[in-house]
Amino acid sequence: YGLSKPAPEWRIFVKNITSRMGIRKPVHIWISEWVSSPVTIGFLKPIILVPMAAINHLGTEQMEAVLLHELSHIRRYDYLLNLVLNIIRTILYFNPFVKAFVGIVEKEREKSCDEMVLQFQYDSHQYASALLTLEKASREHQLLVVGAAGHNDLLHRIERILGVPRKQTVSLRRLSHAMVALVCIITLNALLVFGKPLTTKMAALYG
């Protein structure tokens, strides 16, 4: 529902880049009224859904860079990877390390796709500007519908794209993860150290 065909030049662009990237499956592109940012769905029949805001507010080069980013997801089989990650996250919802692991995978995934865009010699400033424009339109749409998400890592992505050096600071989240890992390691070692003599005594008592 709410789908319309984009201009022929965008369908031709997707077809040409798909061939250059070695993607054998046909990739279709549609303009959607329901998405707030470009998204790729489907594994056997991949489809790129583009919001109307992307067509209206982005220049030609910016739009090509955004489509190339989505095609990179298809080339990396990220839709299938997302399915696996969601299964892991559902089964191991109680494990605090799973959320951190999924977050790292998602950041590296976006980083790899951004690097692919830059490898095709697209201007980094134009690409970063396109991401900001899409994020602004997405936030406005989310505020009207379900509220803005709080897990966006766009700033770090733009800093990497523009080559802005980041200051090495100690994150409270990383520090807390390290503390939890340290407590787990100490607990396991304590169980191994004190559990072995207890097992030996029990064996001697009942053996």
C-alpha positions in Angstrom: 0.0 0.0 0.0 1.0 3.6 -0.6 3.6 2.7 -3.3 4.4 4.6 -6.4 7.0 4.2 -9.2 10.0 6.6 -9.1 11.3 8.4 -12.1 12.8 6.1 -14.8 16.4 7.5 -14.2 16.4 6.1 -10.7 15.3 2.7 -11.8 18.0 2.7 -14.5 20.6 3.9 -11.9 19.7 1.0 -9.6 19.9 -1.5 -12.4 23.3 -0.3 -13.5 24.8 -0.1 -10.1 23.4 -3.5 -9.2 25.2 -5.0 -12.2 28.5 -3.2 -11.3 28.3 -4.4 -7.7 27.8 -8.0 -8.8 24.3 -8.4 -7.4 22.6 -11.1 -9.4 19.1 -10.6 -8.0 16.9 -8.0 -9.6 16.4 -5.0 -7.2 13.3 -2.9 -7.4 12.8 0.6 -6.1 9.5 2.2 -4.9 8.5 5.4 -3.4 6.6 4.7 -0.2 4.2 6.8 1.9 4.9 4.8 5.0 8.6 4.9 5.5 10.4 7.9 7.0 13.9 7.0 5.7 15.2 4.8 2.9 15.1 1.1 3.9 15.7 -2.2 2.2 13.4 -5.2 2.7 13.3 -8.7 1.4 16.1 -11.2 0.8 15.0 -13.3 -2.2 13.4 -10.3 -3.9 15.1 -7.2 -2.4 13.2 -3.9 -2.6 14.4 -0.4 -1.8 11.7 1.8 -0.3 12.3 5.5 -0.5 10.3 8.2 1.3 8.9 11.1 -0.8 11.0 13.5 1.3 14.2 11.9 -0.2 12.9 12.6 -3.7 11.9 16.2 -2.9 14.8 17.4 -0.8 17.9 15.6 -2.1 20.0 16.5 -5.2 20.8 14.0 -7.9 24.3 13.1 -6.5 22.9 12.9 -2.9 20.1 10.6 -4.0 22.5 8.3 -5.9 24.7 8.1 -2.8 21.8 7.1 -0.6 20.6 4.4 -3.1 24.2 3.1 -3.3 24.2 2.8 0.5 21.0 0.7 0.3 22.5 -1.5 -2.5 25.5 -2.1 -0.3 23.2 -3.6 2.3 21.8 -5.9 -0.3 25.2 -6.9 -1.5 26.2 -7.7 2.1 23.0 -9.8 2.8 22.2 -7.5 5.7 18.5 -8.3 5.6 19.3 -12.0 6.3 21.8 -10.9 9.0 19.2 -8.7 10.6 16.9 -11.7 10.8 19.6 -13.8 12.5 20.4 -11.0 15.0 16.7 -10.6 15.9 16.4 -14.3 16.6 19.5 -14.2 18.8 18.3 -11.1 20.6 14.9 -12.7 21.2 16.3 -15.9 22.6 19.0 -14.3 24.7 17.0 -11.2 25.8 18.2 -11.7 29.3 21.9 -11.5 28.4 23.3 -7.9 28.8 26.1 -8.7 26.4 23.8 -9.5 23.5 22.5 -5.9 23.2 26.1 -4.6 23.1 27.1 -7.3 20.5 24.1 -6.3 18.3 25.0 -2.6 18.6 28.6 -3.3 17.5 27.4 -5.3 14.5 25.0 -2.6 13.4 27.6 0.1 13.7 30.1 -1.9 11.7 27.4 -2.6 9.1 26.6 1.0 8.5 30.3 1.9 8.5 31.0 -0.6 5.7 28.1 0.7 3.6 29.3 4.3 4.1 32.8 3.3 3.0 31.3 1.7 -0.2 29.6 5.0 -1.1 32.9 6.8 -0.7 34.7 4.2 -2.8 32.4 5.2 -5.7 34.0 8.7 -5.4 30.9 10.5 -4.1 31.5 13.8 -2.4 31.7 13.2 1.4 30.2 16.5 2.3 27.2 16.0 -0.1 26.7 12.5 1.3 26.8 13.7 4.9 24.4 16.5 4.1 22.0 14.0 2.6 22.1 11.9 5.7 21.3 15.0 7.8 18.4 15.9 5.6 16.9 12.5 5.7 17.4 12.4 9.5 15.6 15.7 9.9 12.7 14.5 7.8 12.6 11.2 9.6 12.5 12.9 13.0 9.7 15.2 12.0 7.7 12.2 10.7 8.4 10.2 13.9 7.3 13.0 16.2 4.0 13.1 14.4 3.5 9.3 14.4 5.3 7.3 17.1 8.0 9.6 18.6 11.6 9.8 17.8 14.0 6.9 18.4 16.8 7.5 20.8 19.5 5.0 19.4 20.7 6.9 16.4 24.4 7.0 15.9 24.3 9.5 13.0 26.9 11.9 14.5 29.6 9.3 14.6 28.8 8.2 11.1 29.1 11.8 9.8 32.4 12.3 11.6 33.8 9.2 10.0 32.5 10.2 6.5 34.0 13.7 6.8 37.2 12.4 8.4 36.7 14.4 11.6 39.1 13.1 14.4 37.3 12.0 17.5 38.6 12.6 21.0 39.3 9.5 22.9 37.0 9.7 25.9 36.0 7.1 28.5 32.3 6.3 28.0 30.3 5.4 31.1 28.5 2.7 29.1 31.8 1.1 28.1 33.0 1.4 31.6 29.9 -0.3 32.9 30.2 -3.1 30.3 33.8 -3.6 31.4 32.8 -3.8 35.1 30.1 -6.3 34.4 32.5 -8.4 32.4 35.1 -8.2 35.1 32.5 -9.3 37.8 31.4 -12.2 35.6 35.0 -13.4 35.1 35.8 -13.1 38.8 32.6 -15.0 39.7 33.4 -17.8 37.3 37.0 -18.1 38.6 35.7 -18.2 42.1 33.3 -21.0 41.3 36.0 -23.0 39.6 38.5 -22.5 42.4 36.2 -23.1 45.4 34.0 -25.7 43.5 36.9 -28.1 42.9 37.8 -28.7 46.6 34.2 -29.1 47.5 33.7 -31.7 44.7 36.8 -33.6 45.9 35.5 -33.6 49.5 32.1 -34.8 48.5 33.6 -37.5 46.4 35.8 -38.7 49.3 32.8 -38.5 51.7 30.4 -40.6 49.6 33.0 -42.6 47.6 
